[in-house]
Amino acid sequence: MTNHRVIDGKAIAAEVREGVAREVARLESAYGFRPGLAVVLVGEDPASKVYVKNKGEQTKASGMNSWEHKLPAEASEAEVLAIVDKLNRDPAVNGILVQLPLPKHVNAEKVLNTIDPDKDVDGFHPVNVGRLWVGERTLVPCTPTGSVILAKSVAPSLAGMNAVVIGRSNIVGKPVAALLLRENCTVTVAHSRTRNIQSVVKGADLVVAAVGIPEMVRGDWVKPGAIVIDVGINRVPGEAGKTKLVGDVAYDECARVAGAITPVPGGVGPMTIACLLQNTVEAAKIQRGIKG
Ligand code: GUN
């Protein structure tokens, strides 16, 4: 079976960004303000620098205000907390994102839990995690939101599907499970201790792989016609001494069996920043009591 559909994350992310730009323009004309996102970067991690640069560019391209606060790797935890505290109190700042990973001497949990939950555009604060699970309006983690948008691009209703999430991280696995439950899926969260994981995955109409193991999901694990969403970004040795990016799914094998599948790169990856921009708009509306 080769008539599968490749889900184009780049194109769908561009649509999400266009929607954000329209909403930013509407807020400016209806309420006279522009939402703003502040990103805090501590240290010189090369991947983090690229992410932060892209976030800043895309925030400005959508018409929002963007600020970057860069601290040296030696910055103390108190200095990082002081910046978060200042941003919490600044009414022009609607969203705060502290780029991870933080240097080891800074307690990431403490920093993230200091962010005002209503400005927590990553959706990592325990208050927002609780709001998500009880079904209140909240800020939802970006990669899980993007993953569900991609699944719904091929199946507008996920209701009644058997969904298997592989991975139980706080950043992806657990929030994806909450979102799929909200979409009326029957949700199984599989992980490193799951017995007979292959047969668990084989029962899935929708698979979300977020485990961080290169190409773990093989073609014969996938039910014919299933939707496969690959959240993995793994760097592995490629040809001529270069590294290449692969997902948590063995793409060619699974594409032959799946009904629809996301590529790596160009699948879930581009959705994360698009959803971050959407969260910044949502944060501004929550703070100002604007509905919808
Ligand atoms: N580093 C890699 N991904 C993320 C993310 O989604 N949020 C934050 N804050 N840092 C990251």
Residues whose N, C-alpha, C, O or C-beta is under 5 A from the ligand:
A	BS01	GUN	V98 Q99 L100 P101 D122
